[in-house]
Amino acid sequence: MQRGFPVPVEGTIIKPPKELVDEVEHPRVFKEFDFMDFLFYSFSEAAKPIDSAQQIYAFASQVQPKI
């Protein structure tokens, strides 16, 4: 029996459930994205200098980070 981490199939769009997002109190933080696009980005040269915990913000953030 093989065990490991489940990985979404190619073409899976990551997005929050509609019930959890509204424009006033709970705005969307990340844009919708294809999981495989993010996976390829996380191993790209552009993502190497970025801490792995911050890569999702660099890839899918709706707002620009404050520097």
Protein Blocks (a to p, Z undefined) as FASTA:
>chain_A
ZZddddddehiacdddfklpcfklmccfbdcddfklmmmmmmmmklmmpcfklmmmmmmp
cbdcdZZ
